[in-house]
Amino acid sequence: MTAKLTPEDVRSQVAEMLYEDPAELADDEELVDWGLDSVRVMTLVERWRKLGIEITFADLAERPTLADWWQVLEPKL
């Protein structure tokens, strides 16, 4: 069973990685443009795997926006 993860949780955790205010991150912005790199993506992948979410680096790296990530994450919850 996976832990509860919401779109707001994802936004907050990504913003934390980027040292940004979550409100500044729009759903359709490329997170790479905000400074998201592969190390940070892997950190998020590992964090979410610990919650029981079957996610891979490739799942997130291919589509680096909050909206796309939620489309990948939501069915796995």
Secondary structure by P-SEA (a helix, b strand, c coil): ccccccaaaaaaaaaaaacccccccccccccccccccaaaaaaaaaaaaaaccccccccccccccaaaaaaaccccc
